[in-house]
Amino acid sequence: MTQPGRPDLEMSASHSTDAPTAPSSPPPSGSAVMRTYGRAELAFVRGEGCWLITEDGTRYLDCASGIAVNTLGHSHPRLVAALRDQAGKLWHTSNLYRVPGQERVAARLAELTGLDQVYFCNSGAEANESAVKIARRAMHERGEPERMTILCATGSFHGRTLGMLAATDKPANRTGFGPMPDGFEHVAFGNLNALRDQMGPHVAAVMIEPVQGEGGARDAQDDYLRGVRAAADEFGALVIADEVQCGIGRTGTLFAYETSGIRPDIIAVAKGLGGGFPVGAVIATQTVGSAMTPGTHGSTFAGNPLAMAVAEVVLDELGTPGFLADVRRRAGILRDALRAVADRHAGAVVEIRGRGFLCGVRLADHLPAGDAVAAMRDEHLLMVPAGENTVRFLPPLVISEAEIATAVEGFERVLGRMVAAQDG
Ligand SMILES: *Cc1c(COP(=O)(O)O)cnc(C)c1O
């Protein structure tokens, strides 16, 4: 396919046909966007609640939420109003000055967690990267600069910066990216003996997702988290909860660690906090947070007034009496319905996993999760694959019972077709 008037494209196309192999094939239909994602051939122009709508008006039920981001669904009237209102007043001033919105959101996050200090940033990787810096700096200030190691879990995902590539347990993500930063070790997820064996005077912190997202919707379990807290206390290390995906109401409590009764020293959040606007935050105890003094860390964009305006609304809505209880109730309905599907398709579904609306269905190995998600898309249902051959239901937290039923029916139709195709 050549484009008239674009000799550069014609040339690259003819070159690639000559080449025996095409290590970097030309981008499709002239796209100048770097190809870091395997994208579906689908574009949306509007969103309403749990629905995404294409240019030709086709509606897709969104059980992905932009990967656990659109907490309150699309075009939530209060979010739209808050952003519009702030956009007419002030967008950005940098952190050279006070930002009143930051002070309000920080106070809310501190009150909601019982922690004390908040550092704002723009993404999940940056939140975790900041959490690691804060943990190491706290050890430095405590007079134990040799405590630098961060213990991470197998199956973990913490982001794509160089630091977080070292923290993430996915060696393939590191290929070709040169030397990784030192000071990250991995221990078996959910195994307290393994964790305790690796503990020592070199460990600054244990970094854990209370419910792993990318790893396959794997719940760390409350007993394990209590064991992690106890081991960290015994060996003088900190606990960092990576709540980037499982936090902000996704699992039915504001933070997933809450059900364990532990208090982390540092909590990283992002994804759901802005309801679709990029914003992240690190919440820390006074002891740990006070290691950070002017000049030790920063970001130009972080905590800008637009981000703070929407984060305030998200926290407001989640704090409405009964909101989270209703998330738990509806997530229970989803889980029960999926269990019934699993019972009707024994051999296709291995396990229903995760918690709340971070809900995973682990499929049998002969039914690839990626294929299932693609087939689901053809049914106008959006989901996200994860590790361990799992598909994730990550709907907006406001999904209705009727929409849950629609999603589960679509899922069961696709599952039935995939099983039939295998048998035939
Ligand atoms: C998505 C994710 C991250 C990275 O967040 P980005 O905003 O993509 O940088 C980190 N930790 C967890 C648990 C995540 O799910």
The ligand as a MOL file (V3000), in Angstrom:
LIG
                    3D

  0  0  0     0  0            999 V3000
M  V30 BEGIN CTAB
M  V30 COUNTS 15 15 0 0 0
M  V30 BEGIN ATOM
M  V30 1 C 0.6200 -0.3180 36.1750 0
M  V30 2 C 1.4430 -0.6040 37.3640 0
M  V30 3 C 2.6330 0.1030 37.6140 0
M  V30 4 C 3.2000 1.1000 36.6210 0
M  V30 5 O 2.3550 2.1760 36.4410 0
M  V30 6 P 2.5960 3.1900 35.1910 0
M  V30 7 O 1.6430 4.2980 35.4660 0
M  V30 8 O 2.2900 2.4180 33.9550 0
M  V30 9 O 4.0110 3.6100 35.2580 0
M  V30 10 C 3.3010 -0.1570 38.7790 0
M  V30 11 N 2.8410 -1.0570 39.6740 0
M  V30 12 C 1.7060 -1.7590 39.4580 0
M  V30 13 C 1.2420 -2.7190 40.5080 0
M  V30 14 C 0.9830 -1.5610 38.3040 0
M  V30 15 O -0.1180 -2.2860 38.0730 0
M  V30 END ATOM
M  V30 BEGIN BOND
M  V30 1 1 1 2
M  V30 2 1 2 3
M  V30 3 2 2 14
M  V30 4 1 3 4
M  V30 5 2 3 10
M  V30 6 1 4 5
M  V30 7 1 5 6
M  V30 8 2 6 7
M  V30 9 1 6 8
M  V30 10 1 6 9
M  V30 11 1 10 11
M  V30 12 2 11 12
M  V30 13 1 12 13
M  V30 14 1 12 14
M  V30 15 1 14 15
M  V30 END BOND
M  V30 END CTAB
M  END
